[in-house]
Amino acid sequence: MPSLISPVQRYDCASRIPDAVFDILRANAARANVILPHAEKVFHMQKFTGNFSNKQLWLVYPRPGTSAIQFVLSCTEGQIGKYPIFIVPTVPLLQLTPELLELSMKAFCDALLKEPGFRKQRVYSVFSVDVVAEAFAGAWERLTGINRIEEPYYDATFTMCSKDTLDLSPLKQPLADDLVLDMRLAVKGDVQDVALLCQEFADTSPPFLLSLDEASQEAELLIENCQVWVLEITTDGESEIASIVAVTRKSSSIAAITKVYTPEHWRRKIRCAERLVRRVCRELLKTHEQVVLYVGVGNPAERVYDRVGFQGLTEGSPVIDGVEHWLEIGFDQDKVDLGHW
């Protein structure tokens, strides 16, 4: 008879997460990018400042009866708001059998619902490898009665670029003589322009929309933390930011591009996004082994990232280890409290 004791381990303080958990996340640093950088950041804040937050929670699912970790779940919050439920499998995808997924995701859901003070409305979406996200969403529906939204918020390919795949070939498309490009980290004077582009980017990702005040807060944080690059175009003495690239999740070996946006009137002209993404990747790969990102399936940006050197994005391309299909599945918006990420 199976044990009635849940194998799930819980940690609401990052500085008390065992080394074994951090070790397994670092061993899967690319896939774990949605969890590891934030956990490390909170760990250092709590360890050195003593500032403990009750808004951070990590759950760990080991193989029952062993210490072999199979999944890590985070239910955490950043400076802008609450993140989705992130779940990282730490075993090969071929080992994610229906039985394992059913047992582990039900255990996670049970653990969340038993968490002191936890409100089921907190779970507004789940983001993970497709089979994991589907399994969690099904278990959550059954246990809470809160239905999933059939159309995923995000249907994405997880891809990566390394020094070996980065294409540094100069673009064949020449620039007009009156255009001057400057690709650089954003500075305080860029806040208003970056905020507008952050708001426009959010408008493409419903339901996670931003007011101008919220976008300004995001832009200020990105610039303060040196997390956003801009491509500035000067023509006839007038300058304008024509593209942004945000890099908000870094661990020792992995950096993630988390936001790329070019306003409509600069698209399909001088390949602003491609130029800036390539420049940012070149800088990041000086200190990191890989740059990772998610791109929507069928999004024209797939072609941009493919030209830069991100893997597995073209039809007929070989199967690349680590390139995976991820889903963000949302839940009935009338019954949850939306967050932001």
N, C-alpha and C positions, 0 to 999 in steps of 0.2 A: 504494500500500500504506500503511495507516495507521501512524503512528509508534508505536513500542513504548515511548517515553518518556512516563511519566505526566505529565499537565498539573497534577496536584494540588500545591499549595504548602502546606507545613506550618510551623506556628509553635508552639513550646512555651513561648514567653515573650511575654506580652501586650505588653510594652513594645517589642517588635520587630515587631509586626504593622504592616504598612505603612499609611500614611494612607489609601490608596485603599480598603483593606478596611474601615476604620472609616467612611469616607465613604459607602460603599455600604450599610453596615448602618444608618447614621443616616438615609440617604435612604429606607430601608424600616423605620423605627424601630418601627412598630407590629408588623409581622410578625416583626421581628428581636428582639422583646422577650425571647425565651427565651435569646438569646445576648448581645446588646449590653450590658445593664447589668452582667452579671458580668464581661465582658471589660474594660469600662471600670474597674470596681472593681479587678480584678487589675492592670490597667495602672498605675493610680496607686500601688498598693501596691508593685509592683516598681520603678517609676521612682523613688519617693521613699524607699523603705526598703531597696531592694536585696534584698528577700526573694523569691527565685526558687523556685518550686515545680515539681517534675517531674510533678505530677498534673494539669496543665492542657495541653490540646492543641486547636489550631484547624486545620482543613484548609479550603483554599479551592480551588474548581474554576472556573477561567476557561474561556471558550470556547477550545478548542484552537487554538493558533497566534495568539491575541490576548490582550489584557489585560482583556477584558470579563468581569467576575466574574458567574457564574451561580448558584453555591451557596456557602454557608458552613456548615461542620459544626463543632460543638464537642463535645469529649469532656473534660468538666471536673468539678471537685469543689468543693463548698461546705463550710461548717463542720460540717454535719450528716452529709454523706456524698457519694457519687458521684451525679452527675446522669445521666439518660438521654443517649443520643446525640441531640442537637438538630440539625436541619438546616433552614436558612432559604434558600428560593429567592429570588433577587434579581431575577428577571424575571417578567413577567406569567404567570399560570397557563396562558393559552392557548399560550404558547411551550414548555410542558413536554411535548414530544412523547415518544412511547414510545422513540424512538432516543436522545434526549438523556438521558432518565431511565436507560436501560440503561447507557449509556456512563459517565455521571457517578457513578452509585451503585456500579457495579463498580469504578471508579477509587478512590472513597472506601474501599470495603471492602479493596481491595488495599493502599492506603496504610496503613490501620490495622493490617493483618496484618503489614506490613513494618516497622512502627514498633518501634525497639529496646525490648525489654523488655515489649512489649504482650502481654497475655493475652486471648485471644478471650472468656474468661469475663467480661471487663469489660463487654461489650455485652449488658446485660440487657434493654434496650428501646430503641426509637427513636421520637421524637416529631417530627412534621412535618405539613405539608399532606398530605392523604390519599394522593394519587398518589405523592408523594415517599417517604412512610413505607412504602407497599406495595412500591415499587421497591427501596428499600434492604433491606427485610426479605427479599425474594426473592433478591437478590444475596448477602446474608449467609448465608442458608440454603445456597445452592449452594456457596459457597466454604468454609464451616466445617463443614457437616453438622449445625449446631445448628438445630433446627426452631423456627419461630415458633409462638406460641400463637394458635390461630385466633380466639378472642374477644379483641378489643382490650382493653387495660387501660383505655383512655380513648377514647371516641368523642364528639368535642366540636365545638361551634361556637365559632369565634373571633369575638368581637364587640367593639364599642367604643361609648363614650359621649363626647360633647363638650358644650361650653357650649350649643351650639345645640339639642341633643337632650335634655339633662338636664331632667327634669320635677320642678320644685320645688313643685308643687301640694300643699297640705296634705292629709293623709289625712282622709277623711271619717269614718273609724272613731274615735270618741271614746275617751279613756282613762277608766278608772274613777277616781273621786276619790281613792282611796287609793293610786294608783300614781304614782310619781315616776320619770321616766326621766333618765338622764345618759349622754350619748354623748361619749366622750373617748378620748384615747390611753391605753393601759394603762400602769400604773406598777408598780414592783417588788412592791408589796403584792398585785398581782393574779396573780403567777406561778403559784401553786397552782391557782387557778381556770382560768386560761388553759391551763395544762398539761393539765388534765382534758378541756377542750374540744378541744385539739389531738389528744389521744389518741382521743377519740370520732370526730373528723373522719377520722383515719387509718383507723379501723375501717370506715369507709364506702368506703375506697379500697384494697381488697386488690390485690396482696400487700404494699403498702407500709405495714405496721402499725408502731406505735411502742409500746415499753414505756413505763411511766410515767416512768422515768428519762430515756429519750430524749425524751419529750414535754416533760419539765421543762427539758431542755437547749434544746429548740426554743423554748419559751415564754420562757426567760431571754434568748435571743438576739434574739427578736422585740421584746421589751420594751426591752432595752438599745439596740437600733437604731431605736427609735420606729417600728416597722413593724406594730404591731397595735392596732386600735381595739376598744373594747368598748362594749356597751350594757348599762348597769347599771340594774336595776330595784329600787326601794326600796318596800316595802309593810309596813305595821305595824312600822316601825322596822328591818326586816330587809332587807339588800341582797344581790343576787345578779346575777352576770353572765349575761345571757340571750342574748347573741349576740357573736360576734367577726368581725372583718374584717381580714385581713392584706394588707399592701401591701409586697411584697418585691423588686420589680424596677422601678426607676425609671431612665429616661434623661432627657435635657434636655427632651424634648417629650412623652414617654409615661410613664404610671404604670400598673402592672398590679395588679389585685386578684387575689390568688393563693389565698386561703382564706376561705370564708364558712361559718360554722357556727352553728346554733341548736340547743340540746338539745331533745329530743322534747317535754318538758313545756311548752315555751314556743312551740311551733310552732302556726300557725293561730289565734293568739289576738289579738296586737296588732301583727302584721307587724313583728316585731323586725328581721329581716334587711333588709327593705325600708327601714325607717327608717334603719338604720345604714349600709347601702350608699349610700343617697341622701346622707347627711351626709358620708360619706367622699369620695364623688365631688365634692360641692360644694367640699370643702377642696382636693382634688387639682387640680381644674380652675382654681383660682386661680393655679397655677404651671405647669400642664401643658396641652397642647393636647387630649389625649385620655386617657381611662382605658380600658384594655382588660382583657378576661378571657376565660377558656374556661369553657363550661358544657356539661355532658353532654347529648347529644341525647335529648330526652324527659324530662329532669330537670324536676320541677315548678318548680325555681328559675328556669327560663326566663321564667316569668310574672312573677316578682319583678323580674328584671333588665329585662324589657320595660317594666314600669311605671316604673322609674327613668329609663329613656331609652336603654338599650342597643339596638342596631339589629339588624334581620333575624331576630328570634327568634319572631315570631308567624306562624302559618300564613297564607299568602297575602300576606305583607309583601313589598314590592318588593325586588328584588335590590340590595344595597348594596355598593359597592366596598369591598373589604377584609374583608367578612364571609366567612369561609372554613370549610371542614370539615377538621379536623385529627384525626389518629389517633396514639395511642401503642400500638405493637405490641410485645408482650413475646416473649421467647424462653424455651425449655425451662428451667424453674426448677431442674431437676436438674443443669443444665450451665452455669449462670451464677451470678455473685455479685450478688445484689440490692443496689441502692443506695436512694437516697431523694431526693425533691424536693417 
